[in-house]
Amino acid sequence: MPFGKQSRPAVALAGIGSEMVGFTLGGVLLDSLIDSLPVFTVLLTITGLVLAMWHLRRWAQRRIEP
């Protein structure tokens, strides 16, 4: 998800937030389809959080750099 220096903060943060929610919903859907414990929900939620924090860090660095 590329974020340029001119990205509006609300749009960029909404994209990052939707990334977290999307991974979580994907895990819930996968767990419900295969009728399993919430293993995929937990794993995909953690993955979504890690990726979102990585994107947030990259976005913040690009906004700070001259």
C-alpha positions as CSV (number, residue, x, y, z in Angstrom):
1,M,0.0,0.0,0.0
2,P,2.0,3.0,-1.2
3,F,1.6,6.2,0.8
4,G,3.1,9.3,-0.9
5,K,4.2,12.4,0.9
6,Q,1.1,14.2,-0.2
7,S,-1.3,11.5,1.3
8,R,-4.0,12.9,3.4
9,P,-3.7,11.6,7.0
10,A,-7.3,10.5,7.3
11,V,-7.1,8.5,4.0
12,A,-3.9,6.9,5.0
13,L,-5.0,6.0,8.5
14,A,-8.3,4.7,7.2
15,G,-6.4,2.4,4.8
16,I,-4.2,1.1,7.7
17,G,-7.3,0.6,9.9
18,S,-9.1,-1.3,7.1
19,E,-6.0,-3.5,6.8
20,M,-6.3,-4.6,10.4
21,V,-10.1,-5.1,10.2
22,G,-9.8,-7.0,6.9
23,F,-7.3,-9.5,8.3
24,T,-9.5,-10.1,11.3
25,L,-12.6,-10.6,9.3
26,G,-10.8,-12.9,7.0
27,G,-9.8,-15.0,10.0
28,V,-13.3,-15.1,11.3
29,L,-14.7,-16.1,7.9
30,L,-12.1,-18.8,7.5
31,D,-12.7,-20.2,11.0
32,S,-16.4,-20.3,10.4
33,L,-16.1,-21.9,7.0
34,I,-14.0,-24.8,8.3
35,D,-15.8,-24.9,11.7
36,S,-12.6,-24.6,13.7
37,L,-11.4,-23.0,16.9
38,P,-10.5,-19.3,16.4
39,V,-6.9,-20.2,15.3
40,F,-7.0,-18.4,12.0
41,T,-8.8,-15.4,13.6
42,V,-6.0,-15.0,16.1
43,L,-3.2,-15.6,13.6
44,L,-4.6,-13.2,11.0
45,T,-5.4,-10.6,13.6
46,I,-1.8,-10.6,14.8
47,T,-0.6,-10.6,11.2
48,G,-2.9,-7.6,10.3
49,L,-1.7,-5.7,13.4
50,V,2.0,-6.2,12.5
51,L,1.5,-5.2,8.9
52,A,-0.6,-2.2,9.8
53,M,2.1,-1.0,12.3
54,W,4.8,-1.5,9.7
55,H,2.7,0.6,7.2
56,L,2.0,3.2,9.8
57,R,5.8,3.5,10.5
58,R,6.6,3.8,6.8
59,W,3.9,6.4,6.3
60,A,5.1,8.5,9.3
61,Q,8.7,8.3,8.2
62,R,7.8,9.6,4.8
63,R,5.8,12.5,6.2
64,I,8.8,13.5,8.5
65,E,11.6,13.3,5.9
66,P,12.4,16.5,4.1
